[in-house]
Structure formats: structure tokens, C-alpha cells
Amino acid sequence: MTEITARTLEDGDWPLYQRTRLAALADATDMVDTFLDPAGGDAAGVQDGWHHRVIRTQYIVAECGHEPVGLVCLGLHENPEAGEVFGLWTAPGAPGDRVARTLMTTAARNATENGCRLLYFWAGSDDATAISFASGFGFRPMDERRPARVTDGDSQTQAFEVAMMLAL
């Protein structure tokens, strides 16, 4: 069984982030609030947009060998003692639960190192797989909800994400 590792992307890793994020978007056509071209088509602007995302937010990539097999984002929550994880993706054909657990363990460790005592996880309210995974990891559902755009092919619909919380 090949080892799965996870690491936080650094400044120069934006091409890896771009490649992995685009793979995630291609895999999940109904992904929430997609990001494709931050500069409206200008190649230099597109590069700057991907680079800016990597330096402003903690993206964590899971790798099997040197191949990216998962991605998650660790951001700040409005509660200064909390972080939040979102955008969890595992590559088709990868051992999804192992990849997701590796990503989430790394995100929880990073959040703790950043001084967080709580970690929020956002999942689509109708995404039973994500909610089940988060529950199994120790997250508990909260009353907090937020609207999200879901893209399905050429159409967008309004949906909701549910907050789940983990004490660190």
C-alpha cells in the first residue's frame, strides 16, 4: 500500500494547486462556487490569480508518490479561535477515505498550530458522503447554514452548506 502524505502548499506551488484544482473541478461538475479564471482570460492575470490564492489561504494537498490525490482549504472563520476547512476533494481511483483523513488530520494540526481551538467543516446540506465522513472524523452538526452556488453543467442553482464543528 503506497503511503499518502499531505503538505501545505507554499508560494511556488501555485502550478500544482492550479492543476489539482482544475482536476477537482473537472471531476465534480456540481462543485460549489467554482473558480476558473480570476482575471477574465489574460494569461498573466490568470497566473497571478492562482498564485494569489496559494499565498493568501492554506491549501493542503495530499500526494501518493508525487501525484496529487486530494486537496482541502484551511481558512479563517469569523470566530478568531476557529479555523474552517472547505473544498475537500479526493481524486477518482484514490483511496478516498484514507486521502480525506490524511488531509483532515493535517488541517486540524495546522489549525491547532495557528492557535485555533475549533475547526469548522462546510458540507453541502444534501452531501451525505461529506457529512458522514465529517461525523466519523468527530465533527458535529451545527445550526449554522450558508448559501452556496452549485454549478451543474451550464446552469447554477442555489443550495446550502451546513457547518459542522470539531473541538481541537
C-alpha positions as CSV (number, residue, x, y, z in Angstrom):
1,M,0.0,0.0,0.0
2,T,1.5,3.3,-1.1
3,E,1.9,6.0,1.5
4,I,-0.3,9.1,1.3
5,T,1.3,12.3,2.5
6,A,-0.1,15.8,2.9
7,R,1.6,19.1,3.0
8,T,0.6,22.8,2.9
9,L,1.3,24.4,-0.4
10,E,3.9,27.1,-0.5
11,D,4.4,30.2,-2.6
12,G,6.0,28.4,-5.6
13,D,3.4,25.6,-5.5
14,W,0.7,27.5,-7.4
15,P,1.1,25.4,-10.6
16,L,0.4,22.3,-8.5
17,Y,-2.6,24.0,-6.9
18,Q,-3.9,25.0,-10.3
19,R,-3.5,21.5,-11.8
20,T,-5.1,19.9,-8.8
21,R,-8.0,22.4,-8.5
22,L,-8.8,22.0,-12.2
23,A,-8.8,18.2,-11.9
24,A,-11.2,18.6,-8.9
25,L,-13.5,20.9,-11.0
26,A,-13.4,18.5,-13.9
27,D,-14.3,15.6,-11.6
28,A,-17.1,17.4,-9.8
29,T,-19.1,19.4,-12.3
30,D,-21.5,20.3,-9.5
31,M,-18.8,21.7,-7.2
32,V,-19.8,24.7,-5.1
33,D,-18.7,28.2,-6.1
34,T,-16.1,27.3,-8.8
35,F,-13.1,29.3,-9.5
36,L,-11.6,29.1,-13.0
37,D,-10.3,32.4,-14.3
38,P,-9.7,35.2,-11.8
39,A,-8.6,37.7,-14.4
40,G,-11.1,37.2,-17.2
41,G,-8.7,35.5,-19.7
42,D,-5.4,37.4,-19.5
43,A,-2.7,34.7,-19.2
44,A,-0.5,36.8,-16.8
45,G,-3.5,37.7,-14.8
46,V,-4.6,34.1,-14.6
47,Q,-1.2,33.1,-13.3
48,D,-1.3,35.9,-10.7
49,G,-4.8,34.8,-9.6
50,W,-3.7,31.2,-8.9
51,H,-0.6,32.4,-7.2
52,H,-2.5,34.9,-5.0
53,R,-4.8,32.1,-3.8
54,V,-1.9,29.9,-2.7
55,I,-0.3,32.7,-0.7
56,R,-3.5,34.1,0.9
57,T,-5.0,30.8,2.1
58,Q,-3.6,27.5,3.4
59,Y,-4.2,24.9,0.7
60,I,-3.3,21.3,1.7
61,V,-2.5,18.8,-1.0
62,A,-2.4,15.0,-0.5
63,E,0.1,13.1,-2.6
64,C,0.6,9.5,-3.4
65,G,4.2,9.3,-4.5
66,H,4.5,12.7,-6.4
67,E,0.9,12.5,-7.8
68,P,-1.7,14.8,-6.2
69,V,-4.7,12.8,-5.0
70,G,-6.6,15.3,-2.8
71,L,-7.0,18.9,-1.8
72,V,-8.6,20.9,1.0
73,C,-8.5,24.5,2.1
74,L,-7.9,25.7,5.6
75,G,-9.2,29.2,6.1
76,L,-10.2,31.6,8.9
77,H,-13.6,31.6,10.5
78,E,-15.3,34.7,11.8
79,N,-14.6,33.3,15.3
80,P,-11.0,34.2,16.0
81,E,-10.4,30.9,17.8
82,A,-11.7,28.9,14.9
83,G,-10.5,27.8,11.5
84,E,-12.6,26.3,8.8
85,V,-12.0,23.6,6.2
86,F,-13.8,23.5,2.9
87,G,-13.4,22.3,-0.7
88,L,-12.4,18.8,0.3
89,W,-11.7,16.7,-2.9
90,T,-10.2,13.3,-3.4
91,A,-9.1,12.0,-6.9
92,P,-11.2,9.3,-8.5
93,G,-9.5,6.0,-8.0
94,A,-7.6,7.1,-5.0
95,P,-8.4,5.5,-1.6
96,G,-10.8,8.4,-0.8
97,D,-11.3,7.8,2.9
98,R,-7.5,7.5,3.5
99,V,-6.8,10.6,1.5
100,A,-9.6,12.6,3.2
101,R,-8.4,11.5,6.7
102,T,-4.9,12.5,5.8
103,L,-6.0,15.9,4.6
104,M,-8.3,16.5,7.6
105,T,-5.6,15.4,10.1
106,T,-3.1,17.8,8.5
107,A,-5.7,20.6,8.5
108,A,-6.6,20.0,12.2
109,R,-2.9,20.0,13.1
110,N,-2.2,23.2,11.2
111,A,-5.3,24.9,12.8
112,T,-4.0,23.9,16.2
113,E,-0.6,25.3,15.4
114,N,-2.3,28.5,14.3
115,G,-3.9,28.8,17.8
116,C,-7.4,27.6,16.8
117,R,-9.4,25.7,19.4
118,L,-12.3,24.9,17.0
119,L,-12.4,23.7,13.4
120,Y,-15.5,24.2,11.2
121,F,-16.2,22.0,8.2
122,W,-18.6,23.1,5.5
123,A,-20.5,20.5,3.5
124,G,-23.4,20.7,1.1
125,S,-26.6,20.0,3.1
126,D,-27.5,17.2,0.7
127,D,-24.0,15.7,0.5
128,A,-24.5,12.6,2.7
129,T,-20.9,11.3,1.9
130,A,-19.2,14.5,3.2
131,I,-21.5,14.8,6.2
132,S,-20.9,11.1,7.1
133,F,-17.1,11.5,6.7
134,A,-17.0,14.6,8.9
135,S,-19.2,12.9,11.5
136,G,-16.8,9.9,11.5
137,F,-13.9,12.2,12.0
138,G,-15.5,13.8,15.0
139,F,-17.2,16.9,13.6
140,R,-20.7,17.6,15.0
141,P,-23.5,19.4,13.1
142,M,-24.3,23.0,14.0
143,D,-27.4,25.1,13.3
144,E,-25.3,27.4,11.1
145,R,-26.0,27.4,7.4
146,R,-24.8,29.5,4.5
147,P,-26.0,29.8,0.9
148,A,-23.8,28.4,-1.9
149,R,-23.9,28.3,-5.7
150,V,-23.9,24.9,-7.2
151,T,-22.8,24.7,-10.9
152,D,-24.2,21.8,-12.8
153,G,-23.1,21.9,-16.4
154,D,-24.2,25.3,-17.8
155,S,-26.7,26.1,-15.0
156,Q,-26.4,27.3,-11.5
157,T,-28.7,26.6,-8.6
158,Q,-28.9,27.9,-5.1
159,A,-28.1,25.4,-2.4
160,F,-27.0,25.5,1.3
161,E,-24.0,24.3,3.2
162,V,-24.2,23.1,6.7
163,A,-21.5,23.9,9.3
164,M,-20.0,21.1,11.4
165,M,-17.6,21.7,14.3
166,L,-14.7,19.8,15.8
167,A,-13.1,20.8,19.1
168,L,-9.3,20.7,18.8
